[in-house]
Amino acid sequence: MNKRRFAEISKSFFVDTDYRAGLEELGLTSIDTVFSFNAGMNLVKNNLAKHRSRLQFKINSPPVTVFLKRYDRPPILLQLKNWLLHRSRKSTSFFDVDPANKLAENGINTPKTICYGEQWGSFFEKRSFCITEKIPNAESLERKLPDCFNEPATGKNTELRKNFIVQLANFVRKFHETHCRHQDLYFAHIFYGNSGRFYLIDLARAFKPVILAERYRIKDIAQLYYSAPAEYFSKSDRLRFYLSYTGHDSLTRKDKAFISKVKNRAKRMARHDRKHGRSVPFAGKGD
């Protein structure tokens, strides 16, 4: 983790010096103050684990919206699983911040970390947190696709859609070329900004597998395939994505085998979601 931009203003509490004044105005100067802070919008989710909490709030210097993720006494089994997965004994928030920083160094846009900290017991983590800046002028692909997908299918819009799919494929390929796998690569975790840039968020589970890298690559692509709505992405669009992602002009035997595994995984995901009464985004007729 690059600490050159950060100052340790209290024990194990690191802050980007450009944001120090804004956080100090809110009293956020230590791990204790972070975990007692509640002056923000509580981002509650039904499936959010009890040891996790998320807040959205604003700071004035500089004037930005930020997100606070807190981990309070994460379960020991979860910590052990994280250490095994990442091959490193680190805090839960570290596994949010470190992949984001390293991917940014490799040209993959990620949320900017402005503050982080951790507190340990004799061996296991007690609590940790990170604060990231909201990606400016951007929305997740799950919430909003470019306007060309919602407007009538003119020749210009069709071309814009094709270009978008190619750009998305290039972004995902560049991410996988870092040898990293996301494990949660749905449209909800890919943001697209007015600048035309893609961003990757929620990187807590991202890692570089020593073995089974291809299995995790299939998982990532299946999650993308699954979350791409059928009303906007045709089979031709999905093929265009895959060819751009691989850089191939046509499908090889290996490509067809890979696609078959992706589709099979997506179908298993669909059966699970239908069983629990949830919608299946990619499903069209016959799916």
N, C-alpha and C positions, 0 to 999 in steps of 0.2 A: 504494500500500500504506500503510495507516495505521500509522505508526511511533510514535505517541504512547504506546502501551501498551508499547513495546519499548525496551530499553536495549542499546546496543552495548557489550558487556563485553570484547570483543577485536576485532581487525580484521575487519570485515564479518561479525561474529557477533552476531546480534540475538536477544534472549530476552525473553519476556513477564515482567515483573518479579514477577508472582505465582508464577512457576514457577522463578525463578532459583535459590533455595535447593535445591530438589529436584534440579535438574540439576547443580548444583555438588557435591552429595553423591556423585554418580556420576562426577565429574571432567569433566563436559561443559561446558567453558568456552571452547573454541576450535574452529575448523574441523579442526585436526589431531587433537584428542581425539575429535571426532565420527567421523572416518574410521578411527580405530584402535579404536573401541569395539565390543565383541562380546558384552557381557554381556546378552544378550537372546535371544528366540526368533527364529531365522532363518526368515523367511517366503519360502521358496523356491518358485518356480513354474517349470514346464517351459519356458514361453515368455518368461521374464524375460531381457532383454538383459544382456550381460556387464557393461555399464557401470552397471547398476542393482543396488541391494541394498536389502532391507527388513528391519527388525527391529521386534519388539514387546517392550516392557519396561515396568516400573513405576517410578514415582518416589514418594517418601514425603511430599513437601511441595509441593502438596497430594497426597493419596494417589490417584493416577489411573494408568490404563494409557495408554501413548502408542505411537505408531508413528513410526519413523524411516525416511525415504526418502533414499537417497544416490545421487548421480549422479557417477561418477568418470570423468573424461575422455570425455564423450559424443562420439560421432562428429561430425566437422565437418559432414558432409552433413546429419545430423539437426539440428544447431544452425541451419544455414542454413534448413532447412525450417521450423523453429519460428519463426525471425525473420520469414520471409516470411508464414507463416500468421497470426502475431499482429501483424505490421507493427511490430515492435519488437525491438531487440537486447537481450535479457535472458537470464538464466541459466535452465537447465532447471527448477530448483526454483521459480523465480519464477512460471513458468507453472502450477505446482501451487497456489501460495499466493495469487497475485493474483486469479484468478477466484473462489476460495473466499471471499476477503474481500469482493470487490465484490458477489457474489451474496448474501452474508449481509447486506450493507447494504441490499439490495433485498428482504429478507424471505424469502430462500431459505435454509433450514437447510443448513449445510455443516460439516465438521469444523473444530474450533477450532485454529488454528495457535498454537504456544507458543514456537517457536524456528525460525530459518532463517539461512542464511548462504551465501556464495558466494566463489569464488576464481577470478581471471581470469589468463590468460596475457597476451601482448602484444595479442591481439585476441580470441581465442576463450576460451570457458570451460574451466577446468581441472577444477573440481568444485564441486558445490553440494549442499545438503541442506535438508530441512524436517522438523520434528517436529510432529505433530498429536495432539490428545487423542482417545482412543477415544470414540465416541459412546455416551453412557451408556444402558444398558438398551434397546438397539436391535440389530436383526439385518437383514441384507440380505433383500430379498424372495425372492431365489433360495434362501436357506437356510430361511427361516421366514415363512410367511404367517400372518395372524391366525387364532386358533383357530376362528373361524366357518367357515373353509374346510375344516377337517379333521373337524368335527363333523357329525352328521346334518343333512340339509337341512330343518330346521323352518322355520316361518314367520318366527320371530325371526332365525334364522341367515341366511336368505335376504335379509332386510332389512339385516342387518349387512354382508353381502357387497356388496350394491348400494351401500350408503353408503361402503364402503371404495373401491370402484371410482370412484365420483364424486369422492371426496377425492383419490385418486391422479391422476385426470384434471385436477382443479383445480390440483394441485401442478405437473404437467408444463406446463399452460398458463401458469401464473405464471412458470415458468422461461423458457419461450419468449418471453414478453412482454418479457423483458429484452433480446431480440434475440440472445441467446446460444444456441449450439448445442453439444451435449455431445460428439457423435461416438462415444460408447461407452455409450449409454443403455440398458443391459440391466438386468434385475432385480438382478443382482449389485452394481450401483452405486447402487441406491436402497435406503436403509435406512428401517425403520419402527420407531418406539419405543413403549414402553409408554405414553408420554404421548399417543399418537395423532398424533405429528408425523412427517413425512417428511423425510429428509435426502438430499442428493446428494453422492456422493464421487467420487474419481478424476477430477479436473477438469483434468488436464494438457493434454488435447486440446481443452478447451472454448474457444470463441472466438466473436467476432461477425463473421460473414462480410460483406464489402462486396458481393460478388456471390454468386449461387447460394444465397441464404439458404433458399429454398424447397426446394432439393435437399437441403440438410443437415437441414431440418426433417423431410422424408420419411425420411431416414436414421435420425434419432432415433426417430421413431414406429415405423418398421419394426423397429428393434432391440427396442423395448418389446413390440411385437406378437409378435415371434419368441420372446422369452424368457418370455412368459406361458404357463405349462404348460396344455396342452389338458385335462388331467384336472381342472383347477380353473376354467378360464375358457372359457365357451361362446361361441358366435358372438353370442348375445344380450348377453353380458357385454362383448364387444369393441365391439359397437355402442353399448352404454351408455357405455363409456369415451369413444368418439369423439364422441358427441353432447354429453357433458358437457365434453369438451375444447374443442369448438368453440362451445358455448353454443347449439346449434341444437336445435329440436324434431324436425326430420326432415332427411333427407339432401337436399342440393341436388345439381345436376348437377356442380358443382365439387367437392363432397364425395366423390361417387362416383368421380370421376377421381383424386382424391387417394388414396382407399382402394385403388383398383386399382394405383396405383404402389407403395403400401406393401406390398400382397400380393405383387406381382411381385418386389420387392426381397427380401422374406422367403423366397420360393421359391428365388431364386438363392442366398441364404445357406444354405438347407436342402440344396440340391444339393452345395454345397461341403463342408458338414459331413458329409453322408452319404458322400461320396467319401473322406473322411479318417476314417471310422469313428466319428464323433461323433453323439450323440443330437440330436434336433431337438425342442425343448420344445413349440412351438406345434402340432406336427403331430398331427392327429387322423385319423380315417378320411377318405380322399379327399384329404389334404393331402400 
